Amino acid sequence: MVLMTQSEEENFALSASIDNARNVSHILKAVHFKDTATVFATENGLKVTVEDSKCIQANAFIQEQVFQEYVIREDSITFRINLDILQECLSIFGSSSPSTTAMRMMYNGYGTPLVLTLEEDGAVTDCSIKTQEPDQTLDFEFSAANVINKVIMKAECLKEAFNELDVTSEVLQITMSPDAPYFRLATYGLLGQSHNDIPKDSSMVEYFECGQTQSNRYRLNLLKPSVKAVNLANKVCIRMDHRGFLSLQYMIKNENAQVCFVEYYCCPDEEFEDDNEPAM
Amino acid sequence: MRFRAKVVSIDCIHHFTNVVNTISKLLKKCTLRLTLDKMYFILPDQVSNGGVSMWCELKQANFFDEYQMDGASKEHNEIYLEIVAENICRALKSAQNAKSLKIKLTKKQTPCLTFEVELPSIASNSRLVTHDIPVSVIPRRLWGEYEEQEMPDFHVSICMPPMKTLKNIAERLKNLSTYLTIAANQDGDMTMKVETELVSATTRFQHLEVPPVTSTDEETQSKDWPQNEFASARVDIRKFLQFLAGQQINPYKVICSKCFDGVAEL
């Protein structure tokens, strides 16, 4: 069973190989905030989706170019998998070792396990991870046409801000505006309010396009997982659409200097009204 | 009962320290058995909870320059002491650049193993550090518990792959399952396998060194065991990790049979 013949291998619905398994596990780390993930495979590559509370969705895109070999025999393949186990398997030879782990991934369609073969320094590990029935994933209907405000900035800038957020606050209020304060992260914690402003002419900001002032609150505990992504990213694109839905796109470079994207969608906590007192 | 021993060579002190460090990582309390020509560290068997048991034998002549021992009686010329291994480590810490090390069995308020470390100093007088480690003397009637176990008939023996690799893998596998199946054959193949309802992961090592069968081994080794047949053992991963962490002396050999036993080759 261990040694598969060439013809058997060719029959796999999905088969991909990569020289350095760390390139995959690195990206998956950015969306690893729940233990199960849904994997979509198309000819363009893999999309790994993790969701929580029907309010936040994280997508990691591992494009076909990242793999040295990528063969898919169906239009699209969807399965759900335990991300904890997948990550453990990918880093089975340790994540700090100087040598790289080569990996081959195979999936033979609905109901079959995902088979990983990893090799490092002559030692070979075969993993077979059971796949699960895929869930319907959320569609946030976030389209570029509805985007009102958009900022692209270097990740370091947001990294600091995100890591220092007041965790006692329930919400994070993000304000984007064509006028001062341009971009503001505000928290309302037990110890008081705090604002973190990033001016539009900061050297960290690469692109700033704001049509109108928007201020929305997002549950901090929903956004917290994206701190993982921001720590790995080089650049971040923050977008808000007319409904106040937030999209965070992270650009992550892997060890081969290839660029991968991780995307977070989050819906706003509540309708936030600036000056209208709620009707009594 | 009398016991005194002296080490002068710094290499011997270091080697002795290594041995004790290994032991202290495995278990807190160990039994020190002293005979006329050998020194034994024994960790009693704990098969009931899948523990690690260890038997370590040091020829006194390899370590000590002076060695005197008078046992409990003429017929049973041996001493059995129970000691906390970590305390010996602490005492030996100050002996890392010693001129000499003396070990004596003394009677203070309680029986003690006294470590006298002579340290070099710039002045002509050398400095002396003394550690008294309380021990309890094991009475004659309990000696039977510490007899050397029969080495179980093993099917396969093989040199393990590098420690670091094994440790990394075991570290990961620990998060997947509690039990690990280790299998090996006489062709130099070894596998480590975990299996749960969600995942099965098998790591294979090939072309490992197979120690040549010596004449004494031949008697214990099942002769009818086929060369390429795997012998396997199921172990608790945490215990296995503990065992790996304790191994500081390389190379070593693992003997795999129905029960699992690690032997450190000194």
Interface residues (C-beta under 8 A of the other chain):
Chain A: V2 N82 D84 I85 E88 C89 S91 I92 F93 G94 S97 E120 D121 G122 A123 V124 T125 D126 C127 S128 I129 K130
Chain B: P161 K164 T165 N168 I169 E171 R172 L173 N175 L176 E197 L198 V199 S200 A201 T202 T203 R204 F205 Q206 H207
